[in-house]
Amino acid sequence: MEQKVQEQLQRLSTSPAKPVGVKDFQFLKVVGIGGYGKVYQVREKSGNHVYALKIIRKTERPIDAKHLQDEIRKRMGLEELKTTAFFRGTDWQKMKEQGYLPPYIPSVLNDEDVSNFEPCFTDMPAEESPVKKPSEKVKKTITENVFAGFDSVAQSTSKLGKASKRIFQACVQKFNK
């Protein structure tokens, strides 16, 4: 079996690049149906090799230019994404209410249990922070009484009232030390 795969890879890597289309294959049978199209078992007419070929409906391609835009204004919005074939059948109200059960709930021994993760990740050394350290100028700006003039929380906007004010003032004092 491995030799066949090696032969196919060799043949593909040495053959001159030419476009391949559905006319180059004989369709044998449907082997699967998904949200985006059908998967067929096909035989290559020129080489008699058998492949699985997925034909995706053009109107419902999972990834197209609208999904991959760098410019925010041209990107597909949430409402547009919700109407794609991938999300067809999703009850968005139920999703909002967290009414869907997860397909798999891992067993966890305690809060520090990492047995559900691969050792290649859990054996990695922990980094303090991958974020760039602030410059001296930024540090100086932060430590020079950033909250000067802010000594209370407006009572009209505070739901916790005096407790909120005390917590805020304690945070300001601790930050300015």
CYANA upper distance limits for C-alpha pairs under 8 A (distance plus 0.5 A):
  1 MET  CA      5 VAL  CA      7.05
  2 GLU  CA      6 GLN  CA      6.72
  3 GLN  CA      7 GLU  CA      6.63
  4 LYS  CA      8 GLN  CA      6.71
  5 VAL  CA      9 LEU  CA      6.67
  6 GLN  CA     10 GLN  CA      6.59
  7 GLU  CA     11 ARG  CA      6.57
  8 GLN  CA     12 LEU  CA      6.57
  9 LEU  CA     13 SER  CA      6.51
 10 GLN  CA     14 THR  CA      6.69
 11 ARG  CA     15 SER  CA      6.49
 20 VAL  CA     24 ASP  CA      6.98
 21 GLY  CA     25 PHE  CA      8.20
 24 ASP  CA     44 GLU  CA      6.63
 24 ASP  CA     45 LYS  CA      6.28
 24 ASP  CA     46 SER  CA      7.94
 25 PHE  CA     42 VAL  CA      6.40
 25 PHE  CA     43 ARG  CA      5.89
 25 PHE  CA     44 GLU  CA      5.03
 25 PHE  CA     45 LYS  CA      5.82
 26 GLN  CA     42 VAL  CA      5.93
 26 GLN  CA     43 ARG  CA      5.56
 26 GLN  CA     44 GLU  CA      6.87
 26 GLN  CA     45 LYS  CA      6.82
 27 PHE  CA     40 TYR  CA      7.24
 27 PHE  CA     41 GLN  CA      6.83
 27 PHE  CA     42 VAL  CA      5.02
 27 PHE  CA     43 ARG  CA      7.06
 28 LEU  CA     40 TYR  CA      7.63
 28 LEU  CA     41 GLN  CA      5.96
 28 LEU  CA     42 VAL  CA      5.80
 28 LEU  CA     43 ARG  CA      7.55
 29 LYS  CA     40 TYR  CA      6.15
 29 LYS  CA     41 GLN  CA      5.87
 29 LYS  CA     42 VAL  CA      7.81
 30 VAL  CA     38 LYS  CA      7.44
 30 VAL  CA     39 VAL  CA      6.43
 30 VAL  CA     40 TYR  CA      4.89
 30 VAL  CA     41 GLN  CA      6.71
 31 VAL  CA     38 LYS  CA      8.28
 31 VAL  CA     39 VAL  CA      6.10
 31 VAL  CA     40 TYR  CA      5.87
 31 VAL  CA     41 GLN  CA      6.75
 32 GLY  CA     38 LYS  CA      6.30
 32 GLY  CA     39 VAL  CA      5.42
 32 GLY  CA     40 TYR  CA      7.50
 33 ILE  CA     37 GLY  CA      6.55
 33 ILE  CA     38 LYS  CA      4.90
 33 ILE  CA     39 VAL  CA      6.60
 34 GLY  CA     38 LYS  CA      6.56
 34 GLY  CA     39 VAL  CA      8.39
 35 GLY  CA     85 ALA  CA      6.29
 35 GLY  CA     86 PHE  CA      6.79
 36 TYR  CA     56 ILE  CA      5.90
 36 TYR  CA     57 ARG  CA      6.59
 36 TYR  CA     60 GLU  CA      6.42
 36 TYR  CA     61 ARG  CA      6.90
 36 TYR  CA     62 PRO  CA      7.63
 36 TYR  CA     85 ALA  CA      6.99
 36 TYR  CA     86 PHE  CA      8.12
 37 GLY  CA     54 LYS  CA      7.53
 37 GLY  CA     55 ILE  CA      6.18
 37 GLY  CA     56 ILE  CA      5.13
 37 GLY  CA     57 ARG  CA      6.22
 38 LYS  CA     54 LYS  CA      6.28
 38 LYS  CA     55 ILE  CA      6.19
 38 LYS  CA     56 ILE  CA      7.49
 39 VAL  CA     52 ALA  CA      6.98
 39 VAL  CA     53 LEU  CA      6.00
 39 VAL  CA     54 LYS  CA      4.71
 39 VAL  CA     55 ILE  CA      6.88
 40 TYR  CA     52 ALA  CA      6.07
 40 TYR  CA     53 LEU  CA      5.63
 40 TYR  CA     54 LYS  CA      6.72
 40 TYR  CA     55 ILE  CA      8.41
 41 GLN  CA     50 VAL  CA      7.46
 41 GLN  CA     51 TYR  CA      6.34
 41 GLN  CA     52 ALA  CA      5.20
 41 GLN  CA     53 LEU  CA      6.80
 42 VAL  CA     50 VAL  CA      6.09
 42 VAL  CA     51 TYR  CA      5.85
 42 VAL  CA     52 ALA  CA      6.62
 42 VAL  CA     53 LEU  CA      7.07
 43 ARG  CA     48 ASN  CA      6.21
 43 ARG  CA     49 HIS  CA      5.98
 43 ARG  CA     50 VAL  CA      4.85
 43 ARG  CA     51 TYR  CA      6.78
 44 GLU  CA     48 ASN  CA      5.45
 44 GLU  CA     49 HIS  CA      5.71
 44 GLU  CA     50 VAL  CA      6.77
 44 GLU  CA     51 TYR  CA      8.10
 45 LYS  CA     49 HIS  CA      8.42
 56 ILE  CA     60 GLU  CA      7.74
 56 ILE  CA     61 ARG  CA      6.66
 57 ARG  CA     61 ARG  CA      6.74
 60 GLU  CA     84 THR  CA      7.13
 60 GLU  CA     85 ALA  CA      6.60
 62 PRO  CA     84 THR  CA      8.19
 62 PRO  CA     85 ALA  CA      8.15
 62 PRO  CA     86 PHE  CA      7.64
 63 ILE  CA     67 HIS  CA      6.36
 63 ILE  CA     68 LEU  CA      7.88
 64 ASP  CA     68 LEU  CA      7.16
 65 ALA  CA     69 GLN  CA      6.73
 66 LYS  CA     74 LYS  CA      7.49
 66 LYS  CA     75 ARG  CA      5.98
 66 LYS  CA     76 MET  CA      5.80
 67 HIS  CA     75 ARG  CA      6.69
 67 HIS  CA     76 MET  CA      6.29
 68 LEU  CA     75 ARG  CA      7.62
 69 GLN  CA     74 LYS  CA      6.69
 69 GLN  CA     75 ARG  CA      5.69
 70 ASP  CA     74 LYS  CA      8.34
 70 ASP  CA     75 ARG  CA      7.87
 71 GLU  CA     75 ARG  CA      7.05
 76 MET  CA     80 GLU  CA      6.55
 76 MET  CA     81 LEU  CA      7.09
 77 GLY  CA     81 LEU  CA      6.77
 78 LEU  CA     82 LYS  CA      6.67
 79 GLU  CA     83 THR  CA      7.28
 80 GLU  CA     84 THR  CA      7.50
 81 LEU  CA     87 PHE  CA      8.22
 82 LYS  CA     87 PHE  CA      6.24
 82 LYS  CA     88 ARG  CA      8.10
 83 THR  CA     87 PHE  CA      7.03
 83 THR  CA     88 ARG  CA      7.10
 84 THR  CA     88 ARG  CA      6.97
 90 THR  CA     95 MET  CA      8.32
 91 ASP  CA     95 MET  CA      6.75
 92 TRP  CA     96 LYS  CA      6.56
 93 GLN  CA     97 GLU  CA      6.75
 94 LYS  CA     98 GLN  CA      6.62
 94 LYS  CA     99 GLY  CA      5.47
 94 LYS  CA    100 TYR  CA      7.22
 95 MET  CA     99 GLY  CA      6.36
 95 MET  CA    100 TYR  CA      6.77
106 PRO  CA    116 ASN  CA      7.68
108 VAL  CA    113 ASP  CA      6.59
108 VAL  CA    115 SER  CA      8.34
108 VAL  CA    116 ASN  CA      8.47
109 LEU  CA    113 ASP  CA      6.26
114 VAL  CA    122 THR  CA      7.63
117 PHE  CA    121 PHE  CA      7.42
117 PHE  CA    122 THR  CA      7.30
118 GLU  CA    122 THR  CA      7.09
119 PRO  CA    123 ASP  CA      6.03
120 CYS  CA    124 MET  CA      7.20
134 PRO  CA    138 VAL  CA      6.40
134 PRO  CA    139 LYS  CA      6.85
135 SER  CA    139 LYS  CA      6.75
136 GLU  CA    140 LYS  CA      6.55
137 LYS  CA    141 THR  CA      6.72
138 VAL  CA    142 ILE  CA      6.69
139 LYS  CA    143 THR  CA      6.68
140 LYS  CA    144 GLU  CA      6.56
141 THR  CA    146 VAL  CA      7.67
142 ILE  CA    146 VAL  CA      6.26
143 THR  CA    175 PHE  CA      8.28
143 THR  CA    176 ASN  CA      6.81
144 GLU  CA    176 ASN  CA      7.91
145 ASN  CA    176 ASN  CA      6.02
146 VAL  CA    176 ASN  CA      8.03
147 PHE  CA    151 ASP  CA      8.45
147 PHE  CA    172 VAL  CA      7.28
147 PHE  CA    176 ASN  CA      8.42
151 ASP  CA    169 GLN  CA      7.09
152 SER  CA    165 LYS  CA      6.46
152 SER  CA    168 PHE  CA      7.94
152 SER  CA    169 GLN  CA      7.50
153 VAL  CA    157 THR  CA      8.19
153 VAL  CA    158 SER  CA      7.24
153 VAL  CA    164 SER  CA      8.13
153 VAL  CA    165 LYS  CA      6.17
153 VAL  CA    168 PHE  CA      8.05
154 ALA  CA    158 SER  CA      6.76
155 GLN  CA    159 LYS  CA      8.28
155 GLN  CA    161 GLY  CA      6.41
158 SER  CA    164 SER  CA      7.51
159 LYS  CA    164 SER  CA      8.38
160 LEU  CA    164 SER  CA      5.66
161 GLY  CA    165 LYS  CA      6.89
162 LYS  CA    166 ARG  CA      6.71
163 ALA  CA    167 ILE  CA      6.73
164 SER  CA    168 PHE  CA      6.60
165 LYS  CA    169 GLN  CA      6.63
166 ARG  CA    170 ALA  CA      6.62
167 ILE  CA    171 CYS  CA      6.73
168 PHE  CA    172 VAL  CA      6.76
169 GLN  CA    173 GLN  CA      6.68
170 ALA  CA    174 LYS  CA      6.63
171 CYS  CA    175 PHE  CA      6.49
172 VAL  CA    176 ASN  CA      6.60
173 GLN  CA    177 LYS  CA      6.91
